[in-house]
Amino acid sequence: MSRTPQSAPPSSHAALFGLPKVLLWGYVGVLLFMIGDGVETSYLPAYLKGDLGFAESSVGIVFTVYGVTAAVGAFLAGGLSDLWGPRRVMMLGATCWAVCHALLLAVAIPLHSYALILLTYGLRGFGYPLFAYGFMVWIMASAPERQLGKALGWFWFCFTMGYPVLGSTLVSLLKPSIGFYHSLWISLVMITAGALVVLFLVRDRAGFQGLAKGTERVSLPRTFLGCFTVMFAEPRVGMGAVVRLVNTTSQFGVWVFVPLFLVDRIGFSGQEWASLLIVMMVSNLACVVLFGALGDKWSRRKTVAWLGGVVSALACLALYYVPTAAGHDYPLVAVAVGALGVGMAGYVPLPPLMTAQAPERKGQIMSAYTLGAGASMAFGPLIGTVFIGSLGIGGVLGIYAALHLLSAVLVLCMKTPERPGEAVAVRDGEAVAAGTH
């Protein structure tokens, strides 16, 4: 899987502000797709409860099922890319999203059928991770090694800018004039546009075929089994999956429990909390590309450990101790919330560290990475649910901080192994195959 100057024409390595030119339209496609996916942000639960009349517990089940299928889809993206290639995986995800969403709008909602809504919306959960994470695997296969961090930073910028920033902005503009239901049809248009951009405008051949070559190409069951076993065969890959799990565990926990603390005990309004979430996402967007580039130039291990793990740990502690000490001081709390957004961005260079452990198994390793990402959606709230009664919000945030510090220790242990028969220069835990620069 290692790339040499003979394996691709020089023009394929050209970059624009760190964006691989050969994949430029792919980033545009991901942005459009995630805008469409983000149209329902914040409004769909209220619509299902208020307009369609479903019970709150029933609405919760819908989103729980969606979260499970999204986590499974994230896990499948890497393994399927090994077998079929990222382009085919992305089209599978877009087709799944579009068909299920069309059935949701045209059949399930007009019939007020809870069973059909649960089925179509739940199955739609496979769509966005197959599309988005399929493209992330494509980046890993095609972008020059020396620019991987920056290329991944731009991926997360497009991902987050679409969902939830521009997606929620779009629905807030459309909803007053055409209503929420018709706004959901606009999301289908955006999804289709993003998929067509990738299908017709991204011509990089690295994504057109399975990433596993020759004898490495195995059956579908063995491929998915390998997505699990690679974490044990290559222990540092397993460590990386744990680091990715920790990356957004605190984020999903903070979204659930910190507003209760700030609103009920400190005196913040719901609107102030909503604006604090914007501060978090803007600070994250401002740093994802910067920290990706820093990892390429300085050190991926140190960037993840110090700017990811340590900064996130300090931010979690600040989210409790700053409002406890200062009270209803919006600017100081905004700094703490913004620091968590910065810390989350510090984990951007993690995928190249993981794939360097076994470059010939990139798809399976990316499945381990995305498995950690999907599991964090449940793990973060679970920690709060289990411990908030006995430890309080301060104890819960302390657990999140301890996990981030653990992730810093783990990533500093992820040195790249030197493999027999490869001319590899190891620098700061990052492998640079001889002749690729």
N, C-alpha and C positions, 0 to 999 in steps of 0.2 A: 504493500500500500504506500510505501514511501515514494515521493515524487522526485524526479531528477529533471534537469533542463531538457533532456531528450523526450520526456514523457508528455510534454505539453508545449505548445508554441509560446515564445516569449510574450506575445500580446495577451495571453491568458492570465498573466501575472500582473497586468497593469491595474492600477488602483487610483481611485479618485477620493481624496480625503480618507483613505483607508477602506473605502468600498471597492471590492473587486469589480472592475468594469464588466466582466463577463457575467456577473450575477446582479448587476445593478437593477434590472427590471424585476428580479426576484424580490428585492427589498421593497420595491413599489407594490408588487403583488401582495406581500405580507401586510404592508400598511393598509391597503384597501380592504383586505380580508378581515383584519382585526378591527377596523372601523365598523364593518358590518356586524362582526361578532359582538362589539361593544354597544350597539344601539340599545339593547335591552337593559343595560346596566342600570341598577337601582330602581327601575320602573316595573319590571316583570313581576316580582313578588306581589307588589301592591295591585297590579292588574289582575293577577290570578285570584287574589283574595277579594278585592273590592268590586271589580267589574264582573268577574265570573262566579263569585260567591263561594269559592272553596275555603275550607277551614284552614287555619294557620298551620296545623299539623300536617295536613295534606299537601300544602304548598312546600313545607319543609321536606317532605318525602320526595317531591319532584326534584328539588335541587340536590338532595342527597344522592339520588340515582344519577343525576347529571354529573356530579362530582366523581362518582365511582367510574362511570364510563369515560370521562375525560382523563382520569388517571390511567386507566387501561390503555386508552388511545395514545397517551404520551409514552407509555412503555413500549407499545407496538411499533412506534415510528422508527426507531433505530433498527430493530431486527428486520422489519419489512424492507427497509432501505438496503440492507445487506443482500436480500434476496431479489428484490425487484428494481431497486434504484430510487433515489429520493423523488424524482419527478413523478413517477407512477404513484408513489405513496401520497404525494401532495394532491394529485388529482383524485385519488380515492377519498381523501379527507374532504375535499371540496364537494365531490358528488354526494357523499354521505350527508354533509351539512345541508346542501341545497335541497335534496329530495326530502329529508326529514322535516326541514323547516317549511317547505311548501305544503306538505301534508298536515303539519301542525296548524298552519294558517288557513288552508283551504278546507280541511275536514274536521280536525279535532276541536279547534276553538269554536267554529260555527255550531257544532253539535253539542257544545258544552260537555264533551265527554272526558271525564277525568282519566279514564283508562287510556284513551288514545293520546291525550296530552302527555301522560307519564311515559308512554311508549315512544312517541315521536320525539319529544324533547330529550328524553333519556338517551335514545340512540344517537341523536344529534351531537351528544357530548363527545363521540369518537372523532368528529369532524375537525375541529380547530387544532387539536394537538397533532393529528396526522399531517395537516397542512403546514402548520408553523414549525413544528419540530422536525418534520421532513426536510424543510428548507435549512434548518440549522445543521442537520447532518450533511446536506449538500455543501454548505459553507466549509464544514470540516474537511470534506473530501477535495475541495477545489481551491480554496484560498491559500496563498503562500504561507508557509509555516511562520515566517517572521512577522506576518500581519494578521494572524488568526485572532488575537485579542481584540484588535480594533474592528475587524470584520464582525466578530460576535457582538461587540458593543453596539454597532449600528443595527444588528438584528434586534437586540433588546430595545433599542431606541424606537424602531418601527413598531415592534410588538406593543410596547407600553404606550406610545403615542396614539396608536389605533385603539387599544383596549387598556384603560377605559377613557383616555383623555378626549380624543376626537369623536369616538363613538357616542359617549354620553353628551358631548356638546351638540352633535348632530341631532339626537333625539330631542334635546331641550329646545332646539330651534323648530323642529318639525311638529312636535306634539301639540302645541297650541293651535296650529292651523289645520292639521289633517288627522289628529288623534294618534294614540299610541299604536292601535292595531294596524293602521295603514303605514305607520313608521316602520313596523316590522317587515313590511314588504320592501321598503327601501333597503333594509339590511340585506335582503336576498339579492338585490341588484348589486350592492357593494361586494358581496361574497363572489358573485359570478364574475364581476369585473376583475377582481384580484386573481381568480383562477385563470381567466382567459389571458391576462397579462403574462402569467408564468408559462402557460401552455404554448403561446405563440411567440413570445419575445425573449425568453431565456433559452439560449442555444448551447450553453456549456455542456459538453458531452459527458462530463464526469457524473452528472445526475441522471443520465438516460439508461444506465444499466446497473445491475446489482454491484454493491461495493465489494462483496466477497468474491474472490477470484479462484478459479481452478478447484483444487481439492478443498478449499475453505468453504465452497458453496455446498450447503447441506439441505436437508429437508426442512420444511416449516417447523415441525415440532422440535427438531434438534437445534434449529436457530434460536427459538424462544427459550429452550432449556439453557442454551449457551449464554443468553442474556442474564440469567441468574448465576450460572456457574462461573462466569468470568469474574464475578466479584470475589470468589473464593480462590480461583486459580491465580488471579492477580490481586493479592490482598489490598494493594494501594488503590485499585479501582473501587473495591468495596469501601475503602476509606473516603474516596472521592464522592461516592454515592451518599454516605453519611453527611459529608460536608454540604452537599447540595440539599439534603433534607433539612439541615439546620438553617441554610441560607434564608428561606422564606417561612420557616416555622414561626418565628417571632412575628413576622408581618401578619400572617393570618390570625394569630392569637391576639395581636394588638388591635386589629380591626374589630374583634368581637368584644374584648374586655376593657380596653382602655377608655372607650367612650363612656361606658358605664361609670368608671372611676371619675373621669373628668366632669361629666355632667351631673351625676348624683352627689358626689362628695366635694368637688372643687368649685362647682358653680358655672362651668362653661355651658353655653347653649348648644343645641344640636347643629345650628348653622355654623357656629365657630368650629365645631369638630369637623364638619364637612370641609371647611376651608383649610383645616390642618391636614386633612388627607390630600388636598391639592398641593400643599407645601411638600408633603412627603414624596409625591409622585414627580413634581417638578425638580426637586433636588436629585431624585434618582435619574431622571432623564438628562440632567445636566452633567452627570458623572459617568454614565455607562460607557460612552465612547472614550472619554478621557482615561478612565481606569483600564479599559481594554488596551489602549495605546501604551499606557504606562507599564502594563504587564509585558507587552512586546519589547519595550525598550529597556526596562529595569529588571523586573523579576516577576514571573507569574505567581510563584509560591508566596513571595513576600507581599505582593499586592493583595492576594486573597487573604492571607493571614492577618496583616496589619490593618489594611483599609477595609477589609470585609469583616473578619472575625472580631478584632479588637474594637474597631469603631462601632460596630453593631452592638457589642456587649455594653460599651459605655452608654450608647444611646438608650438601650433598654433600661439601664439603671437610672438614667436621667429622666425618663418618662415617669418614673415614680417619685424620685427624690426632688426634682425641680418643682413640680406643682405642690408637693407636700410642704416644701419649705417656703416657696414664693407665693403660693395660692393662685388666684386667678390672674396670672401674669401671662398674657397671650404671647408676647414676643419671646419670652424665655422658653415657653413650652413649644413654640414653633421651631426654635433652634433644636430642641431635643428631637422633635418629630422629623425635622429635616435631616438630622444626623443619622436617623435610622434609614432614610432613603439613600443617603450617601453610602452607608455601610452595606446595604443590599447590593448596590452597584459594584462594590469592591470584589464581589464573587464572580464577576464577568469572566476573568481568565481561567476559570476552573476547567472547562471542557478540554482544552489542549493539554493540560496537565494529566487528565485522566486517559485520553487516547494515546499519549506518549508511552503509557505503560505497556500497551499491546497494539501497535499501529495497524496490525493486520485484522483487528477485530473492532474497528471503529464503530460500526453500526450497533453491535452488541453493547459496547461501552456506553454509547450515547443512550441506549435503552436504560442502562443502570442509572445514568445521569437523570433522565427524565422520570424514572421511577421515583427517585428522591424528590424531584420537583412536585410530582403528583401527590405523593404521600404527605408532603408538608401541609397540604390543604386541610387534611384531617388531623395531623399530628399537633399542629399549633393550637387549635381550639380544644383538642383533647387534653392537653397539659393543663390548660386553664380550668376546664371542667372538673378535672380530678383534684386539683390542688387549691383552687381559689377559696374553697370553704375552710380549709385548715390553715393555709398560709397567707391568704389575702392576696390582693393584686400586687403588693410589693414582693411577696414570695414567688408569685408566678413570673413576674418580670425578672426576678433574680435567677430563676431556672432558665429562662430564655438567654440571659446574659452568660450563664455558665456554659450553656450549649454552644454559644458563639465562641467562647474562649476555647472550648474543646475542639471546635472546628479549626481554629487557628493552629493548635498543636498538631492535629492530624494532617493538615495541608503542608506543614513544614516538614513532615516525614515523607512526603510524596516525591522523593527523588526519582529521576528517570533511570531505569536500569539500562546498563550497557549490554547490548545483545551480541552474541557471537556472530561474526561475519559482517557486522555493520561498522562502518567508520562513523562513530558518533562522538561528538564533542559535548561533554556534559558541563553546562554552565548554570549554576544556581538552580539546579534541579530541572532544567529544561534541555531537551535533546534537540540538536540541530544536525540533521543528516548531512554528511559531507557532500558538497557539490550542489546543495539546494539554494544557496544564497549567492 
